[in-house]
Each structure stands twice: as structure tokens, then as C-alpha cells.
Amino acid sequence: MRLSGGNTVRALRVPEITVFFWLAKALSTALGESASDYLVGALSPIPAVLGGFAAFVVSLVVQFAMRRYRAWAYWFAVVMVGVFGTMAADVLHVGFGVPYVLSALLYGIVLFAVYLLWFRVERTLSVHSIDTPRREMFYWAAVVATFALGTAVGDLTAMTLDLGYLGSIVLFAAVIAVPAVGYRWWGWNRVFCFWFAYVVTRPLGASVADWLGKPTDAGGLGLGGGPVSLVLAALIAGIVAYLAVTRVDVQAEVTTA
């Protein structure tokens, strides 16, 4: 929308970072892990991955069709990224036998490359600047890479390093406190702290989902991927419904000359 005097108002396409954002993000990472594991087991790997990819594409098409942030479209996309990102990370290990340490390194390089290109083109990685389709493409590329990286890192600590799911939860809970402390008391850059925490929510949430859903002989509580996924989906739906009604996470529009 163009205002008098030549100024343009641009609507931001992602939510404000609030406690509701982190709650929904943590739950979506856990749901991505549990739903992926359940679907791969229930449908067999190939149909599950193809279905996950199709849902992932549809969710992004819907999100990009929105002119501004809409809670239901945005979080639908995040959940589908979580499911497909988990599948993509697991394919390298299960399908091709790539060790978790190598897949984690690969996805770390991919994520760094996305950040580097994004910054070189847009000169910022701030989520408070996502007001054009190009910036949003960089944003979602980074989100996909964080999910894949987080999945690989979570499996690396739980299996390769033999910490188990509960041990991984403790580890990542401690790690995610680092950017919070750095931002609050040490004056760290807010954009750096955001993406630091964003990356770590993935292995933390995935570890929680695995601990709840995996069989007891694998280090879990044995609740099952299906039931865990249903509970997580219901919690996310409740948060998103609240956000859609109250709009407490809608960022203010940006005015540019």
C-alpha cells in the first residue's frame, strides 16, 4: 500500500517473537519428529516421504499466497517443514547410511550458506524485515535447514554419543539457555540470539518427542508416535486458534520511503 508522499507500507509476513511463538515452535518441532516417525512406520518410507514432501509444498504455496502474516497459514507451514525436514534428515542416515556426524556437518554447512547468501543480498537476517517474497524465501530456506540440522544433531547426541533421549533433553535445555542469558545480561546481538535459539529448539523438541514416543527398550516412555502426535497437534491447534483470534503476535507494518 502506498501512502501520500511516496511512502510504502509493507505488511510483515512472519509473527512477532513472543512466548507464544516459542511455545508453538517447540511443540511443532516435537510434532515433526513424532509424526515423521509414525508416518514412516505406518505407510512405509517412500509413500511417507512423498506425502510429506507434497504437504510441505502445499503449505508453502498457501503461506506465500498470503499478503501478510496469518497465524494458521504460517504455523501450518512450520509444522509441515518439521515433518518433511525430519524425513529429509533421516533419509540420509537410514536410506544412504550417512553417519549422523556427517549429516549434521552437511546441514550445518547448508544453513551457514543460506545465512551468508541471505545477508549478502538483504544485509540483514532479522525476522522483523520479512516483508517481501524474496526475503521470505530466504527465511523459509533457513527454517528448513534448521529443522534438518536439528534432527541430525539430536540423533547424533542420542545415538552416536549415547546420551539417550533424556540426556539429550538435559543437554539441549542447557544449550538453549545460552542465547537467553547472552541477550539478557551480556548484550549479545538479538538476531544472533534468535537464530541460535531457533536452531536449538529443533533437537530439544525432537528429543522430547522421542523420549515420550519411543519404546522403553529404546530409551523412551513407550507412549507411541501416534498418540504423542495427536496430543501435540491439539496443543498447537489451540495456540494457533488463540493467536488467530487475538492477533497478539501480528507485527506492526513497516513504512518505507
Summary of the structure (lengths in Angstrom):
residues: 257
radius of gyration: 18.4
end to end distance: 11.8
largest distance: 67.8
contacts: 850
relative contact order: 0.18
helix: 76%
strand: 3%
